[in-house]
Structure formats: C-alpha cells, structure tokens
Amino acid sequence: MTRTLQPHSQAAPKKPRRRWQPARILMGLLLLLFVIFLAFPLLWLISTAFKPLAETFTAGLIPKQPTWANFSEAINDLGVLESAANTFKVSLISALLTLAIATPASYVLARRPSPVNRGVLIWILVTQTFPVILIIVPLFLILARFGLVNTHLGLIVVYVVWSLPFVLWMLQGYVSGIPNELEEAAAVDGATQVQTITRILLPLLIPALVATGLYAFVNAWNEFFFALVLLKSPELTTIQVNLSKLRGIEGLARWGPLAAGSLLATLPTLVLFGFMQRRLVSGLLSGGVKA
C-alpha cells in the first residue's frame, strides 16, 4: 500500500517590523512642513477670494460669510476671462512654435557635433545671463519698425525667442540620450532619415516634448514685463497685466478681486500640470541626462 507523502507546510517568514528611527520621523516632519509652506499661499489665495471686504485681513483661512462677489467683479468689471483667453492664445501658439523650431534644431545639435554646434550651445548658455531690462529698448524699436508693437504676433515672437534657448538645450540633451543604434538599424531596414525621425525618434521624444512644451507655455502664461511694454490696447492685454490694474497708485490693492483673478489665472497651469505630471517629470529627468 502506497502512502502519499504530504509536503511539510512551511510558515512564511515574518516581515521585519519597521522601526521608526528618530531620523525618519524628523525627515517626515520636515517634508510635512515643506508641503505646508508650499501650499499655504494657494490656501490663502482661495480663502481671500471668497472673503468679503470686512474679513480680508481677519485671522483664519475659512471665511465666515463666503461670497462670490470678488469673482463677479473680476470677471465682469475687469474682464479677466477675455484677458485669460488672450493669454491662452499667445501662450499656446508660442509654445507650439518653439517646439516646431527647437525639435529639428536639437536633432542637428545632438547628431552633428562640430565646433559651430558647440559654439551654439555655449552661446545658448551665455544668453541666459542677459537681464531683460538691457534688451527691452532695442527689442521695442525692432518690433516697432516691423509694425509688431501692440499686436499678439509681436508678443508671440518675443516669447518664442525667450523660451527657445532653454527648450533647445533640454531637447538636445534628450536626443543625445537616444542610442544611435536605433537609427542605424532603421537605415539597414531601408528607412529614410525622415522616416527614422518621424517613426522612431519622435515617439521617444514625446515625454521631452511635453516637458519643454509645458515650460514654454507656463513661461509665456506667467510673463508680465514684455506684455506690459508691448501691449497698449485694453482688448489685447494679457491676464497678468490686467490683474496689475487692481493695485492702485498709492499701493492700495483690491485684495478680494485680485485674489479671485489670480486664482482664475492659476487654474489652467494647475490643470495642465495635473494631467501631464508623469510625462513632465520623466521628460525633465531624461532631458537632463546625457548618455
């Protein structure tokens, strides 16, 4: 009579308990304080946007009598939505044009090393040290000669030139991190250079394009100085310039409508970062590392 041998059941090893060391607790507290420090301005902005004038400077973040009057004043009297539409149009077009110029240029800089290309990269870094105040007068005169002052087209050109160095630098670093063997394999299979770029490189560049495109968009969305100097017509102003009207000559500000308008100006960038967070982080990390 045969006897079936039953394997002895072995108990699963117990996971070692985590010991909350003082260093770990301290690090957690520091991170919590840092998050509170970063989130407090946004919380204060939301609180002030819903507070009536009598509660603006009272203690506490929760309004006792919440009101929508500040949003109504910012939208109806100041025209925040119209200026936000202008800002969105200028920011989106300038971001797309920046990517359209920087993508093929970054490929040339990364795949065709030469003294000229190295000089271009050095010049890109040098241009980032120029203060804006030094170029605003000649920039205004150049745009005035071509009839681009007080136009969205002129502002778009300025934003493209302003964002292009950083976007180009990031994209060429990302292209350098893509192995050349992929292009060589595609060439062996009979693919042309255009097919290699469009079918192999561009899909791999999507995280970097998202990251740099968001940078160019947010850069243009938050910009104030160029828009203040170049745009004069009220119907063309951007939201940042429009919000500056809520601060009086004597330094007195209408805090409620200003907070409501600022909150409306902040929402588009928060939504974009929320949807593109993963691709943004991966693109920034990949673009900053050169293989």
Disulfide bonds with the S-S distance in Angstrom:
none
